[in-house]
Amino acid sequence: SGFPLIHDDLISVKRLGDKKVRIMTVPFKPMFKKHVFEGEIDTIYRIYQSQNNYLETIDKREQLAQMLFALWSFDDFRSEKASPQDRDILRICKEIVGNVEIKKLFFTKSNDFLKLL
């Protein structure tokens, strides 16, 4: 696809401008190298180990659920007690889903799944 692959258990995303972001991996241990990408995001893949390699396209509602599920923690955003930070997180996730496609990537323990990207 021409885009670099950024992978890690955790990433930090910072908006740089219109559709431009800075993505940085956040390794748990200092021995792991930090990876940085600046530019436009094409696709976000939620990964699942599987018996087969395949991509699953999901609707926008499911994409938002996948974004929220990926967060460390969140409250009930519909609650009247939702904090401004929680509302911001929901707004940002909705904005991401509106501009970037999120897919489920099922993969085996080989690198053959890279052909799908």
N, CA and C atoms as a LAMMPS dump frame, in Angstrom:
ITEM: TIMESTEP
0
ITEM: NUMBER OF ATOMS
351
ITEM: BOX BOUNDS ff ff ff
-5.0000000000000000e+02 5.0000000000000000e+02
-5.0000000000000000e+02 5.0000000000000000e+02
-5.0000000000000000e+02 5.0000000000000000e+02
ITEM: ATOMS id mol type element x y z
1 1 1 N 0.814 -1.21 0
2 1 2 C 0 0 0
3 1 3 C 0.845 1.256 0
4 2 1 N 2.151 1.121 0.241
5 2 2 C 3.016 2.293 0.251
6 2 3 C 3.093 2.98 1.596
7 3 1 N 2.254 2.603 2.535
8 3 2 C 2.282 3.193 3.867
9 3 3 C 3.123 2.316 4.776
10 4 1 N 3.855 2.91 5.726
11 4 2 C 4.616 2.093 6.664
12 4 3 C 3.677 1.392 7.637
13 5 1 N 4.113 0.255 8.145
14 5 2 C 3.343 -0.461 9.152
15 5 3 C 3.844 -0.029 10.521
16 6 1 N 2.942 0.42 11.358
17 6 2 C 3.272 0.756 12.741
18 6 3 C 2.565 -0.282 13.595
19 7 1 N 3.326 -0.977 14.399
20 7 2 C 2.707 -2.017 15.211
21 7 3 C 3.32 -2.025 16.59
22 8 1 N 2.507 -2.238 17.546
23 8 2 C 2.924 -2.397 18.926
24 8 3 C 1.662 -2.603 19.735
25 9 1 N 1.82 -2.937 20.986
26 9 2 C 0.645 -3.087 21.833
27 9 3 C -0.043 -1.753 22.065
28 10 1 N 0.735 -0.698 22.138
29 10 2 C 0.187 0.629 22.425
30 10 3 C 0.768 1.65 21.457
31 11 1 N -0.057 2.605 21.074
32 11 2 C 0.436 3.718 20.266
33 11 3 C -0.11 5.019 20.834
34 12 1 N 0.597 6.075 20.563
35 12 2 C 0.167 7.419 20.909
36 12 3 C -0.077 8.143 19.591
37 13 1 N -1.211 8.826 19.485
38 13 2 C -1.557 9.532 18.253
39 13 3 C -1.722 11.011 18.579
40 14 1 N -1.036 11.846 17.806
41 14 2 C -1.148 13.295 17.979
42 14 3 C -1.519 13.909 16.642
43 15 1 N -2.533 14.749 16.624
44 15 2 C -2.942 15.417 15.397
45 15 3 C -1.968 16.54 15.075
46 16 1 N -1.501 16.567 13.813
47 16 2 C -0.579 17.608 13.356
48 16 3 C -1.271 18.632 12.476
49 17 1 N -2.418 18.307 11.97
50 17 2 C -3.153 19.195 11.077
51 17 3 C -4.243 18.417 10.388
52 18 1 N -4.777 18.963 9.322
53 18 2 C -5.875 18.337 8.6
54 18 3 C -5.475 16.956 8.086
55 19 1 N -6.015 15.917 8.683
56 19 2 C -5.771 14.514 8.33
57 19 3 C -4.339 14.058 8.561
58 20 1 N -3.479 14.921 9.081
59 20 2 C -2.094 14.543 9.354
60 20 3 C -1.964 14.219 10.842
61 21 1 N -1.25 13.145 11.119
62 21 2 C -1.054 12.724 12.505
63 21 3 C 0.391 12.29 12.728
64 22 1 N 0.75 12.209 13.978
65 22 2 C 2.031 11.622 14.378
66 22 3 C 1.684 10.416 15.236
67 23 1 N 2.157 9.246 14.826
68 23 2 C 1.907 8.018 15.558
69 23 3 C 3.229 7.533 16.118
70 24 1 N 3.211 7.227 17.391
71 24 2 C 4.424 6.781 18.04
72 24 3 C 4.103 5.533 18.86
73 25 1 N 4.914 4.5 18.71
74 25 2 C 4.712 3.324 19.543
75 25 3 C 5.156 3.657 20.966
76 26 1 N 4.504 3.027 21.91
77 26 2 C 4.808 3.251 23.313
78 26 3 C 5.22 1.91 23.921
79 27 1 N 6.504 1.552 23.794
80 27 2 C 6.938 0.253 24.314
81 27 3 C 6.911 0.227 25.836
82 28 1 N 6.57 -0.941 26.393
83 28 2 C 6.535 -1.097 27.837
84 28 3 C 7.935 -1.119 28.442
85 29 1 N 8.888 -1.646 27.707
86 29 2 C 10.236 -1.809 28.249
87 29 3 C 11.219 -0.949 27.464
88 30 1 N 12.187 -0.325 28.157
89 30 2 C 13.136 0.574 27.483
90 30 3 C 13.971 -0.097 26.397
91 31 1 N 14.12 -1.42 26.444
92 31 2 C 14.961 -2.091 25.449
93 31 3 C 14.326 -2.112 24.065
94 32 1 N 13.015 -1.905 23.982
95 32 2 C 12.349 -1.912 22.69
96 32 3 C 12.453 -0.547 22.035
97 33 1 N 12.663 -0.545 20.735
98 33 2 C 12.819 0.692 19.98
99 33 3 C 11.464 1.364 19.767
100 34 1 N 11.47 2.671 19.867
101 34 2 C 10.269 3.458 19.606
102 34 3 C 10.192 3.729 18.106
103 35 1 N 9.027 3.518 17.494
104 35 2 C 8.818 3.791 16.078
105 35 3 C 7.925 5.012 15.947
106 36 1 N 8.242 5.868 14.965
107 36 2 C 7.469 7.093 14.756
108 36 3 C 7.091 7.195 13.289
109 37 1 N 5.846 7.603 13.036
110 37 2 C 5.367 7.863 11.682
111 37 3 C 4.64 9.191 11.703
112 38 1 N 4.905 10.055 10.735
113 38 2 C 4.154 11.293 10.578
114 38 3 C 3.574 11.321 9.182
115 39 1 N 2.283 11.57 9.084
116 39 2 C 1.623 11.64 7.788
117 39 3 C 0.151 11.313 7.912
118 40 1 N -0.447 10.917 6.795
119 40 2 C -1.861 10.57 6.782
120 40 3 C -2.036 9.084 7.062
121 41 1 N -3.073 8.765 7.801
122 41 2 C -3.398 7.371 8.078
123 41 3 C -4.331 6.875 6.988
124 42 1 N -4.02 5.728 6.429
125 42 2 C -4.859 5.12 5.401
126 42 3 C -5.895 4.189 6.024
127 43 1 N -5.422 3.258 6.838
128 43 2 C -6.296 2.258 7.44
129 43 3 C -5.762 1.885 8.816
130 44 1 N -6.671 1.592 9.731
131 44 2 C -6.316 1.04 11.029
132 44 3 C -6.803 -0.399 11.033
133 45 1 N -5.935 -1.3 11.417
134 45 2 C -6.292 -2.72 11.472
135 45 3 C -6.331 -3.182 12.919
136 46 1 N -7.443 -3.748 13.342
137 46 2 C -7.544 -4.434 14.636
138 46 3 C -7.138 -5.867 14.348
139 47 1 N -6.143 -6.372 15.052
140 47 2 C -5.59 -7.675 14.698
141 47 3 C -6.088 -8.789 15.617
142 48 1 N -6.27 -9.946 14.995
143 48 2 C -6.753 -11.137 15.692
144 48 3 C -5.987 -12.341 15.161
145 49 1 N -5.394 -13.12 16.05
146 49 2 C -4.732 -14.34 15.612
147 49 3 C -5.798 -15.337 15.173
148 50 1 N -5.521 -16.052 14.076
149 50 2 C -6.525 -16.926 13.478
150 50 3 C -5.857 -18.119 12.801
151 51 1 N -6.669 -19.036 12.309
152 51 2 C -6.195 -20.181 11.534
153 51 3 C -5.911 -19.785 10.079
154 52 1 N -6.533 -18.657 9.632
155 52 2 C -6.402 -18.193 8.247
156 52 3 C -6.121 -16.704 8.218
157 53 1 N -5.548 -16.247 7.107
158 53 2 C -5.322 -14.82 6.886
159 53 3 C -6.478 -14.242 6.087
160 54 1 N -7.129 -13.218 6.639
161 54 2 C -8.17 -12.536 5.872
162 54 3 C -8.508 -11.198 6.524
163 55 1 N -9.086 -10.33 5.726
164 55 2 C -9.56 -9.031 6.191
165 55 3 C -11.078 -9.064 6.291
166 56 1 N -11.592 -8.361 7.278
167 56 2 C -13.041 -8.228 7.414
168 56 3 C -13.393 -6.744 7.434
169 57 1 N -14.192 -6.321 6.486
170 57 2 C -14.669 -4.943 6.457
171 57 3 C -15.869 -4.848 7.395
172 58 1 N -15.906 -3.791 8.19
173 58 2 C -16.989 -3.63 9.154
174 58 3 C -17.662 -2.28 8.958
175 59 1 N -18.922 -2.174 9.381
176 59 2 C -19.659 -0.918 9.201
177 59 3 C -19.151 0.137 10.195
178 60 1 N -19.539 1.379 9.967
179 60 2 C -19.036 2.51 10.751
180 60 3 C -19.353 2.372 12.241
181 61 1 N -20.512 1.847 12.578
182 61 2 C -20.885 1.681 13.982
183 61 3 C -19.933 0.699 14.676
184 62 1 N -19.632 -0.402 13.989
185 62 2 C -18.694 -1.382 14.526
186 62 3 C -17.276 -0.805 14.58
187 63 1 N -16.924 0.038 13.605
188 63 2 C -15.606 0.671 13.616
189 63 3 C -15.449 1.54 14.864
190 64 1 N -16.498 2.298 15.21
191 64 2 C -16.447 3.131 16.412
192 64 3 C -16.322 2.251 17.655
193 65 1 N -17.075 1.17 17.695
194 65 2 C -16.983 0.249 18.834
195 65 3 C -15.568 -0.311 18.953
196 66 1 N -14.946 -0.639 17.828
197 66 2 C -13.57 -1.157 17.839
198 66 3 C -12.596 -0.103 18.382
199 67 1 N -12.794 1.152 18.002
200 67 2 C -11.933 2.231 18.508
201 67 3 C -12.082 2.353 20.019
202 68 1 N -13.3 2.373 20.494
203 68 2 C -13.535 2.531 21.929
204 68 3 C -13.036 1.321 22.704
205 69 1 N -13.205 0.132 22.139
206 69 2 C -12.755 -1.083 22.79
207 69 3 C -11.236 -1.1 22.944
208 70 1 N -10.54 -0.452 22.021
209 70 2 C -9.081 -0.445 22.028
210 70 3 C -8.494 0.477 23.1
211 71 1 N -9.309 1.32 23.694
212 71 2 C -8.81 2.239 24.716
213 71 3 C -8.531 1.491 26.009
214 72 1 N -7.589 2.003 26.775
215 72 2 C -7.279 1.378 28.065
216 72 3 C -8.498 1.345 28.956
217 73 1 N -9.146 2.464 29.079
218 73 2 C -10.349 2.532 29.916
219 73 3 C -11.215 3.675 29.426
220 74 1 N -12.476 3.53 29.643
221 74 2 C -13.401 4.606 29.308
222 74 3 C -14.665 4.41 30.131
223 75 1 N -15.383 5.493 30.303
224 75 2 C -16.64 5.455 31.039
225 75 3 C -17.787 5.341 30.051
226 76 1 N -18.975 5.365 30.576
227 76 2 C -20.172 5.373 29.735
228 76 3 C -20.318 6.776 29.163
229 77 1 N -20.015 6.923 27.881
230 77 2 C -20.016 8.25 27.264
231 77 3 C -21.404 8.861 27.187
232 78 1 N -22.419 8.034 27.301
233 78 2 C -23.792 8.555 27.23
234 78 3 C -24.254 9.101 28.569
235 79 1 N -23.504 8.829 29.613
236 79 2 C -23.884 9.248 30.952
237 79 3 C -23.809 10.761 31.079
238 80 1 N -24.731 11.306 31.851
239 80 2 C -24.679 12.748 32.114
240 80 3 C -23.456 13.093 32.951
241 81 1 N -22.873 12.091 33.597
242 81 2 C -21.694 12.302 34.426
243 81 3 C -20.403 12.176 33.628
244 82 1 N -20.504 11.956 32.338
245 82 2 C -19.306 11.807 31.508
246 82 3 C -18.439 13.056 31.628
247 83 1 N -17.162 12.847 31.822
248 83 2 C -16.241 13.972 31.978
249 83 3 C -15.987 14.627 30.619
250 84 1 N -15.513 15.872 30.625
251 84 2 C -15.14 16.518 29.362
252 84 3 C -14.088 15.709 28.596
253 85 1 N -13.179 15.072 29.32
254 85 2 C -12.156 14.246 28.674
255 85 3 C -12.806 13.063 27.957
256 86 1 N -13.78 12.409 28.606
257 86 2 C -14.478 11.29 27.964
258 86 3 C -15.221 11.757 26.718
259 87 1 N -15.839 12.929 26.797
260 87 2 C -16.554 13.465 25.622
261 87 3 C -15.573 13.769 24.489
262 88 1 N -14.388 14.289 24.848
263 88 2 C -13.355 14.552 23.841
264 88 3 C -12.892 13.258 23.188
265 89 1 N -12.701 12.216 23.993
266 89 2 C -12.274 10.925 23.455
267 89 3 C -13.312 10.402 22.476
268 90 1 N -14.577 10.482 22.841
269 90 2 C -15.637 10.013 21.95
270 90 3 C -15.656 10.83 20.66
271 91 1 N -15.522 12.148 20.772
272 91 2 C -15.518 13.019 19.593
273 91 3 C -14.346 12.675 18.67
274 92 1 N -13.166 12.479 19.249
275 92 2 C -11.984 12.161 18.451
276 92 3 C -12.149 10.804 17.769
277 93 1 N -12.667 9.819 18.497
278 93 2 C -12.888 8.496 17.9
279 93 3 C -13.886 8.586 16.747
280 94 1 N -14.952 9.36 16.901
281 94 2 C -15.931 9.534 15.819
282 94 3 C -15.277 10.212 14.615
283 95 1 N -14.404 11.18 14.889
284 95 2 C -13.706 11.873 13.798
285 95 3 C -12.783 10.913 13.055
286 96 1 N -12.072 10.069 13.795
287 96 2 C -11.189 9.091 13.16
288 96 3 C -11.995 8.157 12.278
289 97 1 N -13.096 7.629 12.805
290 97 2 C -13.941 6.706 12.045
291 97 3 C -14.517 7.391 10.802
292 98 1 N -14.772 8.675 10.882
293 98 2 C -15.29 9.412 9.733
294 98 3 C -14.27 9.625 8.632
295 99 1 N -12.977 9.531 8.976
296 99 2 C -11.923 9.836 8.007
297 99 3 C -11.001 8.67 7.665
298 100 1 N -10.987 7.628 8.49
299 100 2 C -10.065 6.513 8.315
300 100 3 C -10.85 5.217 8.393
301 101 1 N -10.582 4.304 7.489
302 101 2 C -11.265 3.014 7.529
303 101 3 C -10.611 2.11 8.569
304 102 1 N -11.431 1.415 9.325
305 102 2 C -10.945 0.459 10.315
306 102 3 C -11.421 -0.913 9.883
307 103 1 N -10.481 -1.852 9.807
308 103 2 C -10.803 -3.213 9.39
309 103 3 C -10.291 -4.192 10.426
310 104 1 N -10.862 -5.384 10.431
311 104 2 C -10.348 -6.473 11.251
312 104 3 C -9.4 -7.291 10.384
313 105 1 N -8.212 -7.54 10.907
314 105 2 C -7.208 -8.334 10.205
315 105 3 C -6.985 -9.62 10.999
316 106 1 N -7.36 -10.731 10.404
317 106 2 C -7.147 -12.037 11.009
318 106 3 C -5.873 -12.614 10.394
319 107 1 N -4.957 -13.096 11.246
320 107 2 C -3.652 -13.498 10.742
321 107 3 C -3.175 -14.797 11.388
322 108 1 N -2.317 -15.488 10.657
323 108 2 C -1.652 -16.679 11.176
324 108 3 C -0.264 -16.272 11.667
325 109 1 N 0.454 -17.206 12.233
326 109 2 C 1.773 -16.894 12.783
327 109 3 C 2.866 -16.874 11.717
328 110 1 N 2.501 -16.584 10.491
329 110 2 C 3.482 -16.388 9.425
330 110 3 C 3.319 -14.957 8.92
331 111 1 N 4.224 -14.519 8.077
332 111 2 C 4.105 -13.156 7.553
333 111 3 C 3.291 -13.095 6.256
334 112 1 N 2.607 -14.187 5.896
335 112 2 C 1.789 -14.208 4.681
336 112 3 C 0.66 -13.176 4.713
337 113 1 N 0.201 -12.803 5.894
338 113 2 C -0.898 -11.844 6.001
339 113 3 C -0.519 -10.473 5.446
340 114 1 N 0.782 -10.187 5.345
341 114 2 C 1.21 -8.884 4.831
342 114 3 C 0.746 -8.663 3.397
343 115 1 N 0.492 -9.734 2.64
344 115 2 C 0.004 -9.612 1.273
345 115 3 C -1.382 -8.972 1.24
346 116 1 N -2.117 -9.02 2.338
347 116 2 C -3.465 -8.456 2.4
348 116 3 C -3.447 -6.935 2.554
349 117 1 N -2.328 -6.394 2.991
350 117 2 C -2.268 -4.957 3.314
351 117 3 C -1.879 -4.124 2.115
